Amino acid sequence: MEAKGLSCSINRIEEGHETKPHTHPYEQIAIILQGTCDYYVDGIPVRMKPGSWVVVPPDVEHYIHVFNSIEPVLNLDIFVPNRPEYTETFKKFLDSRK
């Protein structure tokens, strides 16, 4: 989903799902809605639980690690500026539901 200047997505991450360190040219705010995890930003872990949030600057390596969570992690990612590839994916999803 997007608005002028930003994109957002909700992700479901199961324990054991391998997320790899990555970077992108967007500033990102990650907010945990459900579950517990460590969110690594530039190699530094941040323990996260529902209501926790972290800011990832552009081009900084980051990833999420889910462990000992009773339920899957749901996180809301907000990106600035908007990510056009997310818009295209969302449009394809909506079209598939018609």
C-alpha positions in Angstrom: 0.0 0.0 0.0 1.3 3.5 -0.6 0.5 7.2 -0.2 2.3 10.1 -1.8 5.9 9.7 -0.6 5.7 6.5 1.3 4.9 2.8 1.1 3.9 0.3 3.8 3.5 -3.4 4.1 2.6 -5.9 6.8 4.7 -9.0 7.0 4.2 -12.4 8.7 7.4 -14.1 9.8 7.4 -17.6 11.2 10.1 -18.8 13.6 12.8 -20.6 11.6 12.2 -18.4 8.5 15.6 -17.4 7.3 15.8 -13.6 6.6 19.1 -12.5 5.2 20.9 -9.2 5.9 20.0 -6.7 3.2 20.1 -3.0 2.3 17.9 -0.7 0.2 17.9 3.0 -0.6 14.8 3.7 1.5 14.4 4.8 5.1 12.4 2.2 6.9 10.4 2.2 10.2 9.6 -1.3 11.4 6.8 -1.7 14.0 6.2 -5.0 15.7 2.4 -5.8 15.9 2.6 -9.4 17.2 5.3 -11.8 18.5 8.9 -11.3 19.6 12.1 -11.0 17.7 15.5 -9.4 17.4 15.8 -6.8 14.7 19.4 -6.2 13.6 20.4 -2.8 12.3 24.0 -2.3 11.3 24.9 -5.5 13.2 23.3 -4.3 16.5 20.4 -6.4 17.8 17.2 -4.7 19.2 14.9 -6.9 21.2 11.4 -6.3 19.8 7.9 -7.1 21.1 4.4 -5.7 20.2 4.6 -1.9 20.1 8.3 -1.8 19.7 9.7 0.0 16.7 13.1 0.7 15.0 14.3 3.1 12.3 16.5 1.8 9.6 18.4 4.5 7.7 18.8 4.2 3.9 21.6 1.8 2.8 22.1 0.3 6.3 22.3 -3.5 6.6 19.4 -5.0 8.6 17.3 -8.1 9.1 14.8 -9.7 11.5 15.4 -12.9 13.5 12.3 -14.6 15.1 13.0 -17.0 18.0 11.1 -18.4 21.0 8.0 -16.6 19.8 4.7 -18.2 20.8 3.1 -16.8 17.6 4.4 -15.6 14.2 5.7 -12.1 14.1 3.6 -9.5 12.4 5.5 -6.3 11.5 4.4 -3.1 9.8 7.1 -1.7 7.6 6.9 2.0 6.5 9.3 3.1 3.7 10.1 6.6 2.6 10.2 7.4 -0.3 7.6 5.0 -1.6 8.8 1.7 -3.1 7.3 1.4 -6.7 7.8 -2.4 -6.7 5.5 -2.7 -3.7 2.8 -0.8 -5.5 3.0 -3.1 -8.5 2.8 -6.2 -6.3 -0.2 -4.9 -4.4 -2.0 -4.0 -7.7 -1.4 -7.5 -9.0 -2.8 -9.0 -5.8 -5.9 -6.8 -6.0 -6.5 -7.7 -9.6 -6.2 -11.4 -8.8 -9.1 -11.1 -6.3 -11.6 -9.7 -8.9 
